[in-house]
Every structure is written in structure tokens, then in C-alpha cells.
Amino acid sequence: LVGDDPVAWRRIPAADLMDRARRIAQGLRAAGLEPGQAVMLSPRRPDDMLAGLTAAMLAGLVAAPILPPRRFTDDDPAMQRLAHVARLTGAAAGLVAGHDAAGFAAAAGCPALDIDALAGNAPFDGPGRRWGRDEVALMAFTSGSTGVPKGVPLTAGNLWATPHAFGPAFGFRAGEVCLNFTALDHVASLFGFCG
């Protein structure tokens, strides 16, 4: 179940999410992004954040999730955060909702790719990137509550080891489902999804 409004949650089968992610991954590659480059993930819908993260991983891109500003105006503090994250990551592009593309590109200083347009591609036909344990796969960011957000590089090993440690620590068993209630640019959500 995904959604930003509990009344409007919708069920998305894993196969559908993976199909969308494979199509987005193919679109990222077709747009010229190369393995190892950073891509900022800033779509508005939670299911697009999940598909975008999966697509980045399949394409071998370093994912940098960040919530989009509420509005793309100079008085929105999130604009400064967006520009800061773009500078820190050296992002080659951002994955956004189409109506945010112009504002995102202006703030981040990199191309903005419409996630829905990318999902119109044929599916990525390769097996996806085989990440080395010590390769940086994701850049998480602190909240910036004590200053500008700080980047925290997370390796593929970090992403896969942490959720597997959560299970025994919290008594989860195979087949159980856990509710995630944090924003999908938060590291706790990302770890849970990667498990």
C-alpha cells in the first residue's frame, strides 16, 4: 500500500512496481546517465519515489532522495536545500514530476527528467547493476536542523545489511509486513525498503 493520504492509499503489486522501475531505468540510461553518476530523486508521489529508487539501483546510479519544495519560489527554504544537495552530489539529473521540471532544473542546476515520461520506455532488459559491497549506492541527507544538510554516503553493504539486522532485533519473521510511516527521503524508510 502506498500513498500520502491514508484515505486514498492504493495497493501496487510488486511486479507492477518493478515493471515501472525497469522502464524508468531504461529511460535514465537513454537520457545518457552512466553508472556511478548521482541522480536526485524528487518526485511527489511515494510510489514514484520507490520506483525511482529501484530504477536508480538497476541502472547503477547513486540515488540522492530529497523531498521536492512545496512550491518553486525563492522564498521556499526547501529551494536552498535542493540547490545544496545538487552541489554536494554533483547530480547528473533529477527525477521529478513533470510539472516540477522547470523549477527543479532552475534550482538544482541540472536537467530534470519527468518520471512519467521515462516510464513510457521499454523495460530495462539487463539484469541490473551488481553492486559491490563497498560502492556508494545512496546519498542520504541529514535534516539540516543545525545548519545545512550533510550528505551521508551509504554503501550497498549498508543498504542490505541493516534491514537484515532489523528482523532478528525486532522479532520479525518471514512473510510479516511492517508499516513505514516516515517520508521516503528519510534513511529509515530507505533501509526498510532495501530489505
Salt bridges, closest charged atoms under 4 A:
ASP19 OD2 - ARG23 NE 2.91
ASP47 OD1 - ARG10 NH2 2.67
ASP47 OD1 - ARG45 NE 3.67
ASP48 OD1 - ARG20 NH2 2.99
ASP48 OD2 - ARG45 NH2 2.89
ASP75 OD2 - ARG71 NH2 3.64
ASP100 OD2 - ARG44 NE 2.69
ASP100 OD1 - HIS99 NE2 3.62
ASP116 OD1 - ARG20 NH2 2.59
ASP116 OD1 - ARG45 NH2 3.72
GLU135 OE2 - ARG129 NH2 2.07
GLU176 OE2 - ARG173 NH2 3.17
